Amino acid sequence: MDWFERLAGNRYVDVVMLANNQGRLLRSSRSVSSEDELLPSMLQALEVLAQTLAEEFGCGAAQMVQLSTEHGHLLLFPLAQSTHYLVVLVERAAPLMLILIEIERTLKNLSQDDLAALDQSPELDAGELIEAVREWLRGGGTAD
C-alpha cells in the first residue's frame, strides 16, 4: 500500500486528492467529474490567499489550510514548495489532531521524487497523434 492509499484508507477520511500547480488533478480517491478540472486552480488560489493572510498577520508561512464546513473538514497541504497540493476531506466528528499527526508522518517521508513520479503521465502530442493516425490509415487501417 502506498502513501496515498494509506491516507485514503483511514476510516475518518472521506476523500484524498493530489494536484499539481499546473492545474492537473493527479490522483483522487473518488471518481472525478468534469467540474473537478477547476479544483487544482482553486487549491492554488486558496493556498495563495492563506499565505498572504499569514504574512499580513506576521505569523509565519501557512503549512496547512483548514476549512470547516457543516459536514466535515477540508485540509489543504501545499507540498514541495507549492508544486503539489494534497487535499484531505474528513468527516465532521473525526479526531482532527490524530489525523493531522498521521498526515504529517506520511508527508515527512514523502520525497520530491515520489511526487514527480505522479507527474510523469504521458501527455498526448497532437502532431504525434495525427501522424500515428496517418500511418495507420496508410497501412490499410487494420490493427496489427
Secondary structure by P-SEA (a helix, b strand, c coil): ccaaaaaaacccccbbbbbccccccccccccccccccaaaaaaaaaaaaaaaaaaaaccccccbbbbbcccbbbbbbbcccccbbbbbbbccccaaaaaaaaaaaaaaaccaaaaaaaaccccccaaaaaaaaaaaaaaccccc
